[in-house]
């Protein structure tokens, strides 16, 4: 059942994803969480993070700020919205998060062209 949901999500994507590995920081409500961007596109990202203590940390629809530094370039700041989240089975050692990028900045769009 989990695999079916993943394939359904893939079909809904508007843009092709690029596989990457960038450290990132999520900030919402004064709380920070570090993680890794695993893939990205002009519209969204897939991330993994250390597990959060609260189940409310990654609620669908929650708005947050994402910061990361690609390669040797400038820091990129993006406003994002949580589209979905889940804990990795069986022990929930990481959180997996699907993120929609809200109004990507020109800097971010230029960065994508370098991938």
Residue pairs with C-beta under 8 A, 6 or more apart in sequence:
2 89
9 84
9 98
13 41
13 43
13 44
14 41
14 43
15 41
15 42
15 43
15 44
16 41
17 39
17 40
17 41
17 44
17 46
18 39
18 40
18 41
18 112
18 115
19 38
19 39
20 37
20 38
20 39
20 40
20 70
20 115
21 36
21 37
21 38
22 36
22 37
22 68
22 69
22 70
23 34
23 35
23 36
23 68
23 69
24 34
24 35
24 36
24 37
24 47
24 66
24 67
24 68
25 32
25 33
25 34
25 35
25 66
25 67
25 68
26 32
26 33
26 34
26 35
26 47
26 49
26 64
26 65
26 66
26 80
27 33
27 64
27 65
27 66
27 67
28 62
28 63
28 64
28 65
31 57
33 49
33 50
33 52
33 57
34 49
34 50
35 47
35 48
35 49
35 50
35 95
35 97
36 47
36 48
36 49
37 45
37 46
37 47
37 68
38 45
38 46
38 47
38 48
39 45
39 46
40 46
40 112
41 112
42 101
42 104
42 108
42 109
42 112
43 100
43 101
43 104
44 83
44 98
44 99
44 100
44 101
45 66
45 80
45 98
45 99
45 101
46 96
46 97
46 98
46 99
47 96
47 97
47 99
48 88
48 94
48 95
48 96
48 97
49 94
49 95
49 97
50 94
50 95
51 87
51 92
51 93
51 94
51 95
52 58
52 95
57 95
58 82
58 85
58 95
58 97
59 82
59 85
60 82
60 83
60 84
60 85
61 81
61 82
62 81
62 82
63 79
63 80
63 81
63 102
64 79
64 80
64 81
64 82
65 77
65 78
65 79
65 80
66 77
66 78
66 79
66 80
66 99
67 75
67 76
67 77
67 78
68 75
68 76
69 75
69 76
70 76
70 111
70 114
71 114
73 111
74 107
76 105
76 107
76 108
76 111
77 105
78 101
78 102
78 104
78 105
78 108
79 101
79 102
79 103
80 99
80 100
80 101
80 102
81 99
81 100
81 102
82 97
82 98
82 99
82 100
83 98
83 99
83 100
84 97
84 98
85 95
85 96
85 97
85 98
86 95
86 96
87 94
87 95
87 96
88 94
88 95
88 96
101 108
